[in-house]
Amino acid sequence: MLRAHKHWLPVILWMGVIFAMSTGLGASDNTSRIIEPLLRWLLPHSPPENITLMHFLIRKLAHLSEYAVLGLLTRRATGITLNPQHPARAGWKAAGLALLIAAAYAATDEFHQVFVPGRTPALGDVMIDASGAFLALLVAELWRKYRPVS
């Protein structure tokens, strides 16, 4: 029993990282102070509107990536919870449960932003977040199913 609980700790810690980034810390005004100067340095001849677009895309890729990680961590924990002896055999059931948890957390994370000055919730971000978890889980399950056995 303790073993299964131990594997939920990374999920909870990563949710804490996501929560922290949904505060003012992760607001566009704050990330632009780092990302846009870096982009201007890397691409000195790029027009300002391109820098702004790239900053936007980087922020959306961050959503996708952080929820891909959450999906994989949650898949690991659900696999151990559903089948402690053979977590990999929990398969699509564990992946589906992990996706449900990640998508629900994405929705609550966006709701949290209602209360954060400088942040606004967006249904599109929930979709991007859930897509990140979905894609990571799909790749992981397909890898598990079709990987070469050594």
C-alpha angles and dihedrals in degrees: 000000000000090000092060092047091050090059092057091061095081089050091053093045092050090049086055090054090050091047091052091051091052090061123080087286090076097039117130092245090058098043091047089062089065107026101044097051089047091051091047089051093048094042106028095169096048115116116248092248090058091051090051091049092048090050089052092049092048089053091051091047088052089057091050093047099045091051092045087059091045090050093052094045090048092047089055092050095044091048091054092044095049097040112014094177096050111014094175089060091062083081123161093000091061091043091051092050090048090051091050091051093046093048092047090050090049090055093048090046091056090046088053088059090065086075098044118091111235094021129096127192118241129192087209090062090053088053092049091048093049090046091054091053092044095050094047092047093046092051091046094050093045089048090050091050101042106027116126112260113230 
